[in-house]
Amino acid sequence: VTIGRSNTAPTVEAVKITPDPARTGDQLIATPSGWNDPDGDPEGHKWEWRIIKDGTWEPDGGALTSTLSAEYFAKDDRIRVICTPWDGEAAGDPVTDEIVIANTAPSAPAISISPSAPGIADALHAIVTGGEDPDQDTLTTEVQWSKSTDGGATWSDWGWTG
């Protein structure tokens, strides 16, 4: 006599993408919650990442795990993860989460003052170099001068820019 075992598809309540907000350079991680399998099968999931291209959700990078590498998205991209509960025999209903990739702040530039040992009559020049933007936005800088009359313990706005 062969006794058949019926299998019930598992369920998962939700999936969450982190970090949130996500920025250029971050690795996205999807974490499911609320696993339930009436048969007591071990927890498993099938993964799919998608991105909006020309108004349509398309596969993003072919990632089939709970993580998506930063190389597959940029600032302002809308990303979706689809998590389908899987017990090795049956798939349950998928759950999704979406995120929009936020702007990443640029790295700070280096600044120096020329001349390095000014005299009282010398004009001071701020030399700004470096700084990178992971989003490839155009960098601009603004210089504001401050002064201290107590050896650097306190500073006040000098009111001069440039």
Accessible surface in RSA format (square Angstrom, percent):
REM  Atomic radii and reference values for relative SASA: ProtOr
REM  Chains: A
REM  Algorithm: Lee & Richards
REM  Probe-radius: 1.40
REM  Slices: 20
REM RES _ NUM      All-atoms   Total-Side   Main-Chain    Non-polar    All polar
REM                ABS   REL    ABS   REL    ABS   REL    ABS   REL    ABS   REL
RES VAL A   1   186.85 123.0 105.22  95.3  81.63 196.7 116.57 101.3  70.28 190.6
RES THR A   2   132.87  94.5 102.38 103.8  30.48  72.6  69.68  93.6  63.19  95.5
RES ILE A   3   155.68  88.6 127.29  94.8  28.39  68.4 130.36  93.9  25.32  68.7
RES GLY A   4    68.62  84.6   0.00   N/A  68.62  84.6  38.94 106.9  29.68  66.5
RES ARG A   5   138.86  58.3 104.52  53.3  34.34  81.8  78.03 106.6  60.83  36.9
RES SER A   6    99.61  84.2  79.45 106.0  20.16  46.4  53.84 114.7  45.77  64.1
RES ASN A   7    40.98  28.3  10.42  10.1  30.57  73.6  10.30  24.8  30.68  29.7
RES THR A   8    66.80  47.5  63.03  63.9   3.77   9.0  40.69  54.6  26.11  39.5
RES ALA A   9    37.63  34.6  27.90  43.1   9.73  22.1  27.90  39.3   9.73  25.8
RES PRO A  10     0.21   0.2   0.00   0.0   0.21   0.8   0.00   0.0   0.21   1.3
RES THR A  11    71.02  50.5  70.34  71.3   0.68   1.6  63.17  84.9   7.85  11.9
RES VAL A  12    10.21   6.7   0.19   0.2  10.02  24.1   0.46   0.4   9.74  26.4
RES GLU A  13   140.89  80.9 113.07  85.5  27.82  66.2  42.36  81.9  98.53  80.4
RES ALA A  14    46.52  42.8  44.19  68.2   2.32   5.3  46.52  65.5   0.00   0.0
RES VAL A  15     9.39   6.2   0.00   0.0   9.39  22.6   0.70   0.6   8.69  23.6
RES LYS A  16    98.75  48.2  98.59  60.5   0.16   0.4  77.11  69.4  21.64  23.0
RES ILE A  17     0.44   0.2   0.22   0.2   0.21   0.5   0.22   0.2   0.21   0.6
RES THR A  18    55.91  39.8  55.86  56.6   0.05   0.1  43.93  59.0  11.98  18.1
RES PRO A  19    52.98  38.6  48.84  44.5   4.15  15.1  52.76  43.6   0.22   1.4
RES ASP A  20    84.36  59.1  51.09  50.8  33.28  78.7   8.39  19.7  75.97  75.8
RES PRO A  21    76.42  55.7  69.25  63.1   7.17  26.1  69.87  57.7   6.55  40.7
RES ALA A  22     0.00   0.0   0.00   0.0   0.00   0.0   0.00   0.0   0.00   0.0
RES ARG A  23    91.90  38.6  91.90  46.8   0.00   0.0  22.23  30.4  69.67  42.2
RES THR A  24    25.57  18.2  19.06  19.3   6.51  15.5  19.07  25.6   6.50   9.8
RES GLY A  25    57.47  70.9   0.00   N/A  57.47  70.9  29.27  80.3  28.19  63.1
RES ASP A  26    43.63  30.6  39.29  39.1   4.35  10.3   5.67  13.3  37.96  37.9
RES GLN A  27    93.63  52.4  83.30  60.9  10.33  24.6  23.28  49.6  70.35  53.4
RES LEU A  28     0.00   0.0   0.00   0.0   0.00   0.0   0.00   0.0   0.00   0.0
RES ILE A  29    74.52  42.4  74.52  55.5   0.00   0.0  74.52  53.7   0.00   0.0
RES ALA A  30     3.20   2.9   0.00   0.0   3.20   7.3   0.00   0.0   3.20   8.5
RES THR A  31    75.15  53.4  71.90  72.9   3.25   7.8  58.60  78.7  16.55  25.0
RES PRO A  32    29.38  21.4  16.49  15.0  12.89  46.9  16.50  13.6  12.88  80.1
RES SER A  33    62.74  53.0  54.81  73.1   7.93  18.3  47.85 101.9  14.89  20.9
RES GLY A  34    31.50  38.8   0.00   N/A  31.50  38.8  18.73  51.4  12.77  28.6
RES TRP A  35    59.22  23.8  31.46  15.2  27.76  65.2  26.04  13.9  33.17  53.8
RES ASN A  36    84.73  58.4  82.27  79.5   2.46   5.9  18.49  44.5  66.24  64.0
RES ASP A  37    14.81  10.4   0.94   0.9  13.87  32.8   0.94   2.2  13.87  13.8
RES PRO A  38    89.83  65.5  47.55  43.3  42.27 153.7  58.40  48.2  31.43 195.3
RES ASP A  39    52.48  36.8  19.19  19.1  33.29  78.7  12.60  29.7  39.88  39.8
RES GLY A  40    65.55  80.8   0.00   N/A  65.55  80.8  35.49  97.4  30.06  67.3
RES ASP A  41    22.27  15.6  16.10  16.0   6.18  14.6   2.38   5.6  19.89  19.8
RES PRO A  42   108.89  79.4  95.24  86.8  13.65  49.6 106.39  87.8   2.50  15.5
RES GLU A  43    97.57  56.0  65.84  49.8  31.74  75.6  22.71  43.9  74.86  61.1
RES GLY A  44    20.35  25.1   0.00   N/A  20.35  25.1  20.35  55.8   0.00   0.0
RES HIS A  45    42.75  23.4  17.38  12.1  25.36  64.9   5.67   5.8  37.08  43.1
RES LYS A  46   103.73  50.6  98.66  60.5   5.07  12.1  62.94  56.7  40.79  43.4
RES TRP A  47    30.41  12.2  21.19  10.3   9.22  21.6  10.64   5.7  19.78  32.1
RES GLU A  48    54.82  31.5  54.80  41.5   0.01   0.0  19.83  38.4  34.99  28.6
RES TRP A  49     3.16   1.3   0.06   0.0   3.10   7.3   0.06   0.0   3.10   5.0
RES ARG A  50    59.07  24.8  59.07  30.1   0.00   0.0   5.21   7.1  53.86  32.6
RES ILE A  51     5.80   3.3   5.80   4.3   0.00   0.0   5.80   4.2   0.00   0.0
RES ILE A  52    50.37  28.7  38.36  28.6  12.01  28.9  38.36  27.6  12.01  32.6
RES LYS A  53    96.60  47.1  93.81  57.6   2.79   6.6  51.11  46.0  45.49  48.5
RES ASP A  54   153.36 107.4 109.77 109.3  43.59 103.1  44.18 104.0 109.17 108.9
RES GLY A  55    68.36  84.3   0.00   N/A  68.36  84.3  32.34  88.7  36.02  80.7
RES THR A  56    79.18  56.3  75.69  76.7   3.49   8.3  52.15  70.0  27.03  40.9
RES TRP A  57    48.82  19.6  38.63  18.7  10.19  23.9  29.56  15.8  19.26  31.3
RES GLU A  58    71.93  41.3  71.68  54.2   0.25   0.6  16.57  32.1  55.36  45.2
RES PRO A  59    91.05  66.4  75.04  68.4  16.01  58.2  75.04  62.0  16.01  99.5
RES ASP A  60     7.98   5.6   6.68   6.7   1.30   3.1   0.96   2.3   7.02   7.0
RES GLY A  61    37.39  46.1   0.00   N/A  37.39  46.1  12.05  33.1  25.34  56.7
RES GLY A  62    55.77  68.8   0.00   N/A  55.77  68.8  36.54 100.3  19.23  43.1
RES ALA A  63    20.46  18.8   8.41  13.0  12.05  27.4  18.22  25.7   2.24   5.9
RES LEU A  64   132.46  73.8 113.90  81.5  18.56  46.7 113.90  80.0  18.56  49.9
RES THR A  65    80.22  57.1  77.79  78.9   2.43   5.8  73.37  98.5   6.85  10.4
RES SER A  66    34.87  29.5  33.36  44.5   1.52   3.5   6.59  14.0  28.29  39.6
RES THR A  67    48.40  34.4  45.16  45.8   3.24   7.7  22.44  30.1  25.96  39.3
RES LEU A  68     0.39   0.2   0.03   0.0   0.37   0.9   0.39   0.3   0.00   0.0
RES SER A  69    45.18  38.2  39.60  52.8   5.58  12.9  23.29  49.6  21.89  30.7
RES ALA A  70    26.45  24.3  19.27  29.7   7.17  16.3  19.37  27.3   7.07  18.7
RES GLU A  71   135.77  77.9  93.45  70.7  42.32 100.8  41.93  81.1  93.84  76.6
RES TYR A  72    81.68  38.1  70.44  40.1  11.24  29.2  43.03  32.3  38.64  47.6
RES PHE A  73    14.08   7.0   0.00   0.0  14.08  36.6   3.95   2.4  10.12  29.0
RES ALA A  74    53.15  48.9  53.11  82.0   0.05   0.1  53.11  74.8   0.05   0.1
RES LYS A  75    60.78  29.7  47.93  29.4  12.85  30.6  21.32  19.2  39.46  42.0
RES ASP A  76   101.50  71.1  82.74  82.3  18.76  44.4  28.13  66.2  73.37  73.2
RES ASP A  77    33.37  23.4  30.08  29.9   3.29   7.8   3.29   7.8  30.08  30.0
RES ARG A  78   100.66  42.3  98.51  50.2   2.15   5.1  25.71  35.1  74.96  45.4
RES ILE A  79     0.00   0.0   0.00   0.0   0.00   0.0   0.00   0.0   0.00   0.0
RES ARG A  80    53.64  22.5  53.64  27.3   0.00   0.0   1.10   1.5  52.55  31.8
RES VAL A  81     0.00   0.0   0.00   0.0   0.00   0.0   0.00   0.0   0.00   0.0
RES ILE A  82    32.28  18.4  31.82  23.7   0.46   1.1  31.82  22.9   0.46   1.2
RES CYS A  83     0.00   0.0   0.00   0.0   0.00   0.0   0.00   0.0   0.00   0.0
RES THR A  84    24.27  17.3  24.27  24.6   0.00   0.0  11.09  14.9  13.18  19.9
RES PRO A  85     0.00   0.0   0.00   0.0   0.00   0.0   0.00   0.0   0.00   0.0
RES TRP A  86    74.52  29.9  73.68  35.7   0.85   2.0  57.18  30.5  17.34  28.1
RES ASP A  87    14.06   9.8   0.00   0.0  14.06  33.2   2.31   5.4  11.76  11.7
RES GLY A  88    50.06  61.7   0.00   N/A  50.06  61.7  25.02  68.7  25.04  56.1
RES GLU A  89   108.75  62.4  77.25  58.4  31.50  75.0  38.98  75.4  69.78  57.0
RES ALA A  90    25.84  23.8  22.06  34.0   3.78   8.6  25.84  36.4   0.00   0.0
RES ALA A  91    51.99  47.8  27.89  43.0  24.10  54.8  27.89  39.3  24.10  63.8
RES GLY A  92    10.70  13.2   0.00   N/A  10.70  13.2   5.66  15.5   5.04  11.3
RES ASP A  93   118.03  82.7 113.51 113.0   4.52  10.7  29.57  69.6  88.45  88.2
RES PRO A  94    76.99  56.1  58.47  53.3  18.52  67.3  58.47  48.3  18.52 115.1
RES VAL A  95    29.20  19.2  24.37  22.1   4.82  11.6  29.20  25.4   0.00   0.0
RES THR A  96    72.43  51.5  47.48  48.1  24.95  59.5  20.75  27.9  51.69  78.1
RES ASP A  97    30.97  21.7  26.89  26.8   4.08   9.7   4.96  11.7  26.01  25.9
RES GLU A  98    64.35  36.9  42.91  32.5  21.44  51.0  20.99  40.6  43.35  35.4
RES ILE A  99    14.78   8.4   8.48   6.3   6.31  15.2  14.71  10.6   0.07   0.2
RES VAL A 100    84.30  55.5  72.91  66.0  11.39  27.4  72.91  63.3  11.39  30.9
RES ILE A 101     0.43   0.2   0.00   0.0   0.43   1.0   0.00   0.0   0.43   1.2
RES ALA A 102    28.11  25.8  20.26  31.3   7.84  17.8  28.11  39.6   0.00   0.0
RES ASN A 103    75.83  52.3  66.65  64.4   9.18  22.1  28.59  68.8  47.24  45.7
RES THR A 104    21.58  15.3  21.58  21.9   0.00   0.0  21.58  29.0   0.00   0.0
RES ALA A 105    76.43  70.3  60.48  93.3  15.96  36.3  62.22  87.6  14.21  37.6
RES PRO A 106    63.74  46.5  47.83  43.6  15.92  57.9  47.85  39.5  15.89  98.8
RES SER A 107    62.68  53.0  48.52  64.8  14.16  32.6  52.42 111.6  10.26  14.4
RES ALA A 108    91.58  84.2  60.95  94.1  30.64  69.7  65.75  92.6  25.83  68.4
RES PRO A 109    55.36  40.3  39.04  35.6  16.32  59.3  39.54  32.6  15.81  98.3
RES ALA A 110    64.87  59.6  53.61  82.7  11.26  25.6  62.28  87.7   2.60   6.9
RES ILE A 111   108.08  61.5  80.68  60.1  27.40  66.0  81.92  59.0  26.16  71.0
RES SER A 112    62.19  52.5  55.85  74.5   6.34  14.6  46.54  99.1  15.65  21.9
RES ILE A 113    87.34  49.7  73.62  54.8  13.72  33.1  73.69  53.1  13.66  37.1
RES SER A 114    45.42  38.4  44.94  60.0   0.48   1.1  14.46  30.8  30.95  43.4
RES PRO A 115    47.64  34.7  43.50  39.7   4.14  15.1  47.33  39.1   0.32   2.0
RES SER A 116   113.12  95.6  77.03 102.8  36.09  83.1  47.88 102.0  65.24  91.4
RES ALA A 117    91.36  84.0  63.18  97.5  28.18  64.1  69.12  97.3  22.24  58.9
RES PRO A 118    64.80  47.2  39.83  36.3  24.97  90.8  39.87  32.9  24.94 155.0
RES GLY A 119    41.10  50.7   0.00   N/A  41.10  50.7  34.14  93.7   6.95  15.6
RES ILE A 120   189.75 108.0 148.90 110.9  40.85  98.4 158.38 114.1  31.36  85.1
RES ALA A 121   100.33  92.2  61.88  95.5  38.45  87.5  71.76 101.1  28.57  75.7
RES ASP A 122    70.74  49.6  52.52  52.3  18.22  43.1   6.74  15.9  64.00  63.8
RES ALA A 123    69.75  64.1  50.60  78.1  19.15  43.6  60.41  85.1   9.34  24.7
RES LEU A 124    66.07  36.8  43.92  31.4  22.14  55.7  43.92  30.8  22.14  59.6
RES HIS A 125   105.17  57.5 102.02  70.9   3.14   8.0  65.84  67.9  39.33  45.8
RES ALA A 126    27.78  25.5   2.22   3.4  25.56  58.1   2.22   3.1  25.56  67.7
RES ILE A 127    78.26  44.5  74.83  55.7   3.43   8.3  77.10  55.5   1.16   3.1
RES VAL A 128    48.65  32.0  20.47  18.5  28.18  67.9  20.47  17.8  28.18  76.4
RES THR A 129    78.22  55.6  72.59  73.6   5.63  13.4  60.80  81.7  17.42  26.3
RES GLY A 130    64.20  79.2   0.00   N/A  64.20  79.2  37.65 103.3  26.54  59.4
RES GLY A 131    20.25  25.0   0.00   N/A  20.25  25.0   1.18   3.3  19.06  42.7
RES GLU A 132   131.27  75.4 128.55  97.3   2.72   6.5  44.64  86.3  86.63  70.7
RES ASP A 133    14.96  10.5   4.68   4.7  10.28  24.3   1.79   4.2  13.18  13.1
RES PRO A 134    60.49  44.1  39.22  35.7  21.27  77.3  50.44  41.6  10.05  62.5
RES ASP A 135    21.21  14.9   0.00   0.0  21.21  50.2   4.38  10.3  16.83  16.8
RES GLN A 136   155.74  87.1 125.63  91.8  30.11  71.7  57.86 123.2  97.88  74.2
RES ASP A 137    54.52  38.2  41.69  41.5  12.83  30.3  24.55  57.8  29.97  29.9
RES THR A 138   128.14  91.1  97.62  99.0  30.52  72.7  68.21  91.6  59.93  90.6
RES LEU A 139    71.74  40.0  47.50  34.0  24.25  60.9  48.49  34.1  23.25  62.6
RES THR A 140   123.25  87.7  93.99  95.3  29.26  69.7  67.21  90.3  56.05  84.7
RES THR A 141    84.18  59.9  47.80  48.5  36.38  86.7  33.24  44.6  50.95  77.0
RES GLU A 142   151.20  86.8 115.07  87.1  36.13  86.0  46.02  89.0 105.18  85.9
RES VAL A 143    26.65  17.5  20.54  18.6   6.11  14.7  23.52  20.4   3.13   8.5
RES GLN A 144    98.01  54.8  71.13  52.0  26.88  64.0  19.64  41.8  78.37  59.4
RES TRP A 145    33.25  13.3  30.99  15.0   2.26   5.3  25.75  13.7   7.50  12.2
RES SER A 146    51.53  43.5  36.06  48.1  15.47  35.6  12.59  26.8  38.94  54.5
RES LYS A 147    90.11  44.0  86.13  52.8   3.98   9.5  40.99  36.9  49.12  52.3
RES SER A 148    33.70  28.5   4.30   5.7  29.40  67.7   5.63  12.0  28.08  39.3
RES THR A 149   130.92  93.1  90.50  91.8  40.41  96.3  67.21  90.3  63.71  96.3
RES ASP A 150    71.95  50.4  45.17  45.0  26.78  63.3  42.28  99.5  29.67  29.6
RES GLY A 151    86.98 107.3   0.00   N/A  86.98 107.3  45.18 124.0  41.80  93.6
RES GLY A 152    32.61  40.2   0.00   N/A  32.61  40.2  13.05  35.8  19.57  43.8
RES ALA A 153    85.00  78.2  44.95  69.4  40.05  91.1  56.66  79.8  28.34  75.1
RES THR A 154    89.65  63.8  84.20  85.4   5.45  13.0  70.97  95.3  18.68  28.2
RES TRP A 155   162.97  65.4 128.07  62.0  34.90  81.9 116.48  62.1  46.49  75.4
RES SER A 156    59.21  50.0  52.27  69.8   6.93  16.0  48.34 102.9  10.86  15.2
RES ASP A 157    92.10  64.5  62.13  61.8  29.97  70.9  33.05  77.8  59.05  58.9
RES TRP A 158    88.42  35.5  73.94  35.8  14.48  34.0  63.22  33.7  25.20  40.9
RES GLY A 159    55.68  68.7   0.00   N/A  55.68  68.7  28.54  78.3  27.13  60.8
RES TRP A 160   161.28  64.7 157.66  76.3   3.63   8.5 136.04  72.5  25.24  41.0
RES THR A 161    91.49  65.1  63.24  64.1  28.25  67.3  29.96  40.2  61.53  93.0
RES GLY A 162    71.00  87.6   0.00   N/A  71.00  87.6  66.83 183.4   4.17   9.3
END  Absolute sums over single chains surface
CHAIN  1 A    10476.6       7588.3       2888.3       5929.4       4547.2
END  Absolute sums over all chains
TOTAL         10476.6       7588.3       2888.3       5929.4       4547.2
